Amino acid sequence: MERSRSYIATPPGATVKEQLIYRKMTQKEFAVRMGMSEKHISKLINGEVQLTIDVARRLELVLGVPAQFWCNLEALYREKLAKVDEENAMDKDIEMVRKFPYKEMAKNGWVEGTTKIEEKVINLRKFFEVFRLELLQEHLVPAGIACRRLSETEKSYYALVAWAQKAKLQSREIETQPINIKALKAAVPKIRQMTKLLPEEFCGILADLLSECGIAIVFLPHIGGSFLHGATFYDGDKIVLGLTVRGKDADKFWFSLFHEIGHIILGHIGNVNGTTDDDEQAADRYAENTLIPEEEFHKFVTHNQLYSEDVIIRFAEEENIDAGIVLGRLQKYGYVQYGWYKDLKKQYCIKMDT
């Protein structure tokens, strides 16, 4: 017997058992009369095997109850069992739905907006391409994902799950060449040169360049509470590189991009347990040294005591990089206070396909 909030599914075997009790017949004797094993009869009574037409005909001869009665009983049991199963699964999935940032997902057009919890369950099942959300429990995020987050909480985890799935879905529309890490390494200097361009100038070029390396770059909105800047993972024969876009400073955008590229080049993606703290620190160092080589930055701060706009701009021109990136580095290491020289920092607004 199986139960849910609204349904009880009783197997036809329960009625068979009642008949045996009425006749004071043992299961062993009944099995002999049915021409079946005692083990099979036990499973039939407990609802562990289906009551077939053949069994129904045997029951009619042994118990004197029409075969159609047993067939109808079996059909009713299977129908109720399906309802019990679905209702219990819905209850479990409802608990999971409450953990996802559904409102923001609907706002971004990833799922349909609704206030009905059951509809949210169905919409999320379709979004994640699963029969039931509970199937996601063991594999919530893509295996071997590498991502840059500032904090980890249950809320941020489920936001990452939704964000990564959207990146995966969107990347299917992007055609890529076979994965080629050597080509990616060769493309890094070209990508670095794009830091002085505006998004409308570099986005298409960047996407084409990465696609030639087997990488599909996807720009997605930030999900509140996710603390997520970017993520990278394998999906079939391509690498998906997703970046959050929320009108962020240009220096943060480029740092996040090269952080994710660092994960790819350093071989951090694809590990079953994801990235370690050491991996994240290594990707940070890669991004920093790619944008402004450590040796050059050290010389710059060693030979300067005051950092005026002109000084910052001049060093940026020498490094052939956006001045906002230089300012961001100086702010990070405490050479310049946050809030100074705001004019040097560009704010990116990148078009997203949702």
C-alpha positions as CSV (number, residue, x, y, z in Angstrom):
1,M,0.0,0.0,0.0
2,E,1.3,3.4,-1.0
3,R,0.0,6.8,0.3
4,S,0.2,10.5,-0.4
5,R,-1.7,13.4,1.0
6,S,-4.8,12.7,-1.1
7,Y,-4.6,9.1,-2.4
8,I,-4.2,5.6,-1.1
9,A,-3.1,2.9,-3.6
10,T,-4.1,-0.6,-2.5
11,P,-2.7,-3.5,-4.6
12,P,-5.1,-6.2,-5.8
13,G,-3.0,-8.6,-3.8
14,A,-4.8,-7.3,-0.7
15,T,-8.1,-8.6,-2.0
16,V,-6.4,-11.9,-2.9
17,K,-5.2,-12.1,0.6
18,E,-8.7,-11.5,1.9
19,Q,-9.9,-14.4,-0.2
20,L,-7.3,-16.7,1.2
21,I,-8.1,-15.8,4.8
22,Y,-11.8,-16.4,4.0
23,R,-11.0,-19.8,2.6
24,K,-8.4,-20.5,5.4
25,M,-6.0,-21.3,2.6
26,T,-2.2,-21.0,3.0
27,Q,-0.1,-19.2,0.4
28,K,1.8,-22.4,-0.3
29,E,-1.4,-24.3,-1.1
30,F,-2.7,-21.3,-3.1
31,A,0.6,-21.3,-5.1
32,V,0.1,-24.9,-6.0
33,R,-3.5,-24.4,-7.1
34,M,-2.4,-21.4,-9.2
35,G,0.5,-23.3,-10.8
36,M,2.9,-20.6,-9.7
37,S,5.8,-20.3,-7.3
38,E,5.2,-19.3,-3.7
39,K,7.7,-16.5,-4.2
40,H,5.6,-15.0,-7.0
41,I,2.4,-15.3,-5.1
42,S,4.0,-13.5,-2.2
43,K,5.1,-10.6,-4.5
44,L,1.6,-10.5,-6.0
45,I,0.0,-10.2,-2.6
46,N,2.4,-7.4,-1.6
47,G,1.9,-5.5,-4.9
48,E,5.5,-6.1,-6.0
49,V,4.5,-7.6,-9.4
50,Q,1.8,-6.7,-11.8
51,L,-1.4,-8.7,-12.0
52,T,-1.4,-9.8,-15.6
53,I,-4.3,-11.1,-17.7
54,D,-2.9,-14.7,-17.4
55,V,-2.9,-14.3,-13.6
56,A,-6.4,-12.9,-13.7
57,R,-7.7,-15.9,-15.6
58,R,-6.1,-18.3,-13.1
59,L,-7.6,-16.3,-10.2
60,E,-11.1,-16.7,-11.9
61,L,-10.6,-20.5,-11.9
62,V,-9.1,-20.9,-8.4
63,L,-11.2,-18.2,-6.5
64,G,-14.3,-18.0,-8.7
65,V,-14.0,-14.3,-9.1
66,P,-14.3,-13.0,-12.8
67,A,-11.0,-12.2,-14.5
68,Q,-12.3,-8.8,-15.5
69,F,-12.7,-7.9,-11.9
70,W,-9.0,-8.6,-11.2
71,C,-8.0,-6.7,-14.3
72,N,-10.1,-3.7,-13.3
73,L,-8.6,-3.8,-9.8
74,E,-5.1,-3.8,-11.2
75,A,-5.8,-0.9,-13.5
76,L,-7.3,1.1,-10.6
77,Y,-4.3,0.3,-8.5
78,R,-1.8,1.4,-11.1
79,E,-3.8,4.6,-11.7
80,K,-3.9,5.4,-7.9
81,L,-0.2,4.4,-7.6
82,A,0.7,7.0,-10.3
83,K,-1.3,9.7,-8.5
84,V,0.4,8.8,-5.2
85,D,3.8,8.9,-6.8
86,E,3.2,12.2,-8.6
87,E,1.7,13.9,-5.6
88,N,4.6,12.8,-3.4
89,A,7.1,13.9,-6.0
90,M,5.3,17.2,-6.3
91,D,5.6,17.8,-2.6
92,K,9.4,17.1,-2.7
93,D,9.8,19.4,-5.7
94,I,7.8,22.2,-4.0
95,E,10.4,22.2,-1.3
96,M,13.2,22.5,-3.9
97,V,11.3,25.3,-5.8
98,R,11.5,27.5,-2.7
99,K,15.3,27.4,-2.8
100,F,15.5,28.7,-6.4
101,P,15.4,32.4,-7.3
102,Y,12.2,31.8,-9.3
103,K,11.0,35.5,-9.2
104,E,14.3,36.7,-10.8
105,M,14.3,33.9,-13.3
106,A,10.9,34.8,-14.4
107,K,11.9,38.5,-14.5
108,N,14.7,37.6,-16.8
109,G,12.4,35.5,-19.1
110,W,14.0,32.2,-18.2
111,V,10.7,30.7,-16.9
112,E,7.1,31.8,-17.1
113,G,5.9,34.1,-14.2
114,T,3.3,32.6,-11.9
115,T,2.3,32.7,-8.3
116,K,1.0,29.0,-8.2
117,I,3.6,26.8,-6.7
118,E,2.6,23.7,-8.7
119,E,3.1,25.7,-11.9
120,K,6.5,26.8,-10.7
121,V,7.4,23.1,-10.3
122,I,6.4,22.3,-13.8
123,N,8.1,25.3,-15.3
124,L,11.4,24.5,-13.5
125,R,11.2,20.8,-14.6
126,K,11.0,22.1,-18.2
127,F,13.8,24.6,-17.6
128,F,16.1,22.0,-16.1
129,E,14.9,19.3,-18.6
130,V,14.2,16.7,-15.9
131,F,11.1,14.6,-15.2
132,R,11.4,15.7,-11.6
133,L,13.4,18.3,-9.8
134,E,14.5,15.8,-7.1
135,L,16.6,14.1,-9.9
136,L,18.8,17.2,-9.7
137,Q,19.8,16.5,-6.1
138,E,22.9,14.5,-7.0
139,H,23.9,16.6,-10.0
140,L,22.7,20.2,-9.4
141,V,25.5,21.9,-11.2
142,P,27.5,20.8,-14.2
143,A,30.3,18.4,-13.2
144,G,33.7,20.0,-13.0
145,I,32.4,23.6,-13.0
146,A,34.9,26.3,-12.3
147,C,33.4,29.6,-11.1
148,R,34.3,32.9,-9.5
149,R,32.1,33.7,-6.5
150,L,32.6,36.0,-3.6
151,S,30.6,33.9,-1.1
152,E,29.0,30.5,-0.8
153,T,25.6,30.0,0.8
154,E,22.7,27.7,0.1
155,K,21.0,30.6,-1.7
156,S,24.0,31.3,-3.8
157,Y,24.3,27.6,-4.6
158,Y,20.8,27.3,-6.0
159,A,21.3,30.6,-7.9
160,L,24.4,29.2,-9.5
161,V,22.5,26.1,-10.5
162,A,19.9,28.1,-12.3
163,W,22.5,30.5,-13.8
164,A,24.6,27.6,-15.1
165,Q,21.6,25.9,-16.6
166,K,20.7,29.0,-18.5
167,A,24.3,29.4,-19.7
168,K,24.1,25.8,-20.9
169,L,20.8,26.3,-22.8
170,Q,22.0,29.5,-24.4
171,S,25.3,28.1,-25.4
172,R,23.5,25.5,-27.6
173,E,22.8,28.4,-30.1
174,I,26.6,29.0,-30.5
175,E,28.6,27.0,-32.9
176,T,32.2,26.3,-32.0
177,Q,35.2,24.6,-33.4
178,P,36.8,21.7,-31.5
179,I,38.3,22.7,-28.2
180,N,41.9,24.0,-28.7
181,I,43.7,25.2,-25.6
182,K,46.8,26.0,-27.6
183,A,44.8,28.3,-29.8
184,L,43.3,29.9,-26.7
185,K,46.7,30.7,-25.2
186,A,47.7,32.3,-28.6
187,A,44.6,34.4,-28.5
188,V,45.1,35.8,-25.1
189,P,47.2,38.9,-26.2
190,K,44.5,39.7,-28.8
191,I,41.8,39.5,-26.2
192,R,43.8,41.7,-23.8
193,Q,44.0,44.4,-26.5
194,M,40.2,44.6,-26.5
195,T,40.2,46.2,-23.1
196,K,40.4,49.6,-24.7
197,L,37.3,49.0,-26.8
198,L,33.7,49.4,-26.0
199,P,31.4,46.3,-25.7
200,E,29.7,47.0,-29.0
201,E,33.1,46.9,-30.6
202,F,34.7,43.9,-28.9
203,C,31.8,41.5,-28.0
204,G,31.3,40.0,-31.5
205,I,35.1,39.8,-32.1
206,L,35.6,38.1,-28.7
207,A,32.8,35.6,-29.2
208,D,34.2,34.6,-32.7
209,L,37.7,34.3,-31.3
210,L,36.7,32.1,-28.5
211,S,34.4,30.0,-30.6
212,E,37.4,29.2,-32.8
213,C,39.0,27.8,-29.6
214,G,35.9,25.6,-28.8
215,I,34.5,28.0,-26.3
216,A,31.0,29.5,-26.2
217,I,30.9,32.7,-24.3
218,V,27.5,33.6,-22.8
219,F,26.5,36.9,-21.1
220,L,23.8,36.6,-18.5
221,P,22.3,38.9,-15.9
222,H,23.4,38.7,-12.3
223,I,21.2,36.7,-9.9
224,G,20.7,38.4,-6.5
225,G,22.5,36.5,-3.7
226,S,24.6,34.4,-6.0
227,F,27.8,36.4,-5.5
228,L,28.7,35.1,-9.0
229,H,30.9,36.8,-11.5
230,G,31.5,34.0,-13.9
231,A,31.6,30.2,-14.5
232,T,33.2,27.8,-16.9
233,F,32.3,24.1,-17.6
234,Y,32.3,21.5,-20.3
235,D,29.1,20.8,-22.1
236,G,29.5,18.0,-24.7
237,D,32.2,19.0,-27.2
238,K,32.5,22.6,-26.1
239,I,33.4,24.7,-23.2
240,V,30.8,27.1,-21.9
241,L,32.2,30.4,-20.4
242,G,29.5,32.5,-18.7
243,L,29.9,36.0,-17.3
244,T,27.5,38.0,-15.3
245,V,26.6,41.4,-16.7
246,R,25.0,44.0,-14.4
247,G,26.4,47.3,-15.6
248,K,29.7,46.4,-14.0
249,D,33.0,48.2,-14.1
250,A,35.1,47.4,-17.1
251,D,38.0,46.3,-14.9
252,K,35.8,43.8,-13.1
253,F,34.5,42.5,-16.4
254,W,38.0,41.9,-17.8
255,F,39.3,40.4,-14.5
256,S,36.4,37.9,-14.4
257,L,36.9,37.0,-18.1
258,F,40.6,36.3,-17.6
259,H,39.9,34.5,-14.4
260,E,37.7,32.1,-16.3
261,I,40.2,31.8,-19.1
262,G,42.8,31.0,-16.5
263,H,40.7,28.1,-15.2
264,I,40.6,26.7,-18.7
265,I,44.3,27.1,-19.5
266,L,45.4,25.9,-16.1
267,G,43.2,22.8,-16.4
268,H,40.9,23.5,-13.5
269,I,37.6,22.6,-15.3
270,G,36.4,19.0,-15.5
271,N,37.4,18.0,-12.0
272,V,34.7,16.0,-10.3
273,N,34.8,18.0,-7.1
274,G,35.0,21.4,-8.8
275,T,37.7,23.9,-8.1
276,T,39.7,24.2,-4.9
277,D,40.8,27.4,-3.1
278,D,44.2,27.0,-4.6
279,D,42.7,26.8,-8.1
280,E,40.7,30.0,-7.5
281,Q,43.8,31.8,-6.2
282,A,45.8,30.5,-9.2
283,A,43.1,31.8,-11.6
284,D,43.2,35.2,-9.8
285,R,47.0,35.4,-10.3
286,Y,46.6,34.5,-13.9
287,A,44.1,37.2,-14.5
288,E,46.2,39.8,-12.7
289,N,49.4,39.0,-14.5
290,T,47.7,38.8,-17.9
291,L,46.1,42.2,-17.5
292,I,49.1,43.9,-15.8
293,P,52.3,41.8,-15.4
294,E,53.4,41.7,-11.7
295,E,56.9,42.9,-12.5
296,E,55.6,45.9,-14.4
297,F,53.1,46.8,-11.7
298,H,55.8,46.5,-9.0
299,K,58.0,48.9,-11.0
300,F,55.2,51.3,-11.4
301,V,54.3,51.5,-7.7
302,T,57.9,51.5,-6.6
303,H,58.7,54.6,-8.7
304,N,55.6,56.6,-7.9
305,Q,54.4,58.0,-4.6
306,L,51.4,60.0,-5.9
307,Y,48.9,58.6,-8.3
308,S,47.2,61.3,-10.3
309,E,44.9,60.7,-13.2
310,D,47.7,61.7,-15.6
311,V,50.1,59.2,-14.0
312,I,47.6,56.4,-14.2
313,I,46.7,57.2,-17.8
314,R,50.3,57.4,-18.8
315,F,51.1,53.9,-17.3
316,A,47.9,52.5,-18.9
317,E,49.1,53.8,-22.3
318,E,52.5,52.2,-21.7
319,E,50.9,48.9,-21.0
320,N,48.4,49.3,-23.8
321,I,45.5,48.7,-21.5
322,D,42.4,50.5,-20.2
323,A,43.2,53.0,-17.5
324,G,40.3,51.8,-15.4
325,I,42.1,48.4,-15.0
326,V,45.1,50.2,-13.7
327,L,43.0,52.2,-11.3
328,G,41.2,49.0,-10.1
329,R,44.5,47.4,-9.3
330,L,45.7,50.4,-7.4
331,Q,42.5,50.4,-5.4
332,K,42.6,46.7,-4.7
333,Y,46.1,47.0,-3.1
334,G,45.3,50.2,-1.2
335,Y,47.4,52.7,-3.3
336,V,44.3,54.7,-4.2
337,Q,41.1,55.0,-2.3
338,Y,37.9,53.6,-3.7
339,G,35.8,56.4,-5.2
340,W,38.7,58.3,-6.6
341,Y,39.0,59.1,-10.3
342,K,35.6,57.7,-11.2
343,D,35.9,59.1,-14.7
344,L,38.6,56.6,-15.5
345,K,36.2,53.7,-14.9
346,K,33.9,52.6,-17.8
347,Q,30.6,51.1,-17.0
348,Y,29.7,48.3,-19.4
349,C,26.2,47.6,-20.6
350,I,26.4,44.4,-22.6
351,K,23.4,43.2,-24.7
352,M,22.1,39.8,-23.5
353,D,20.1,37.2,-25.4
354,T,17.6,35.7,-23.1
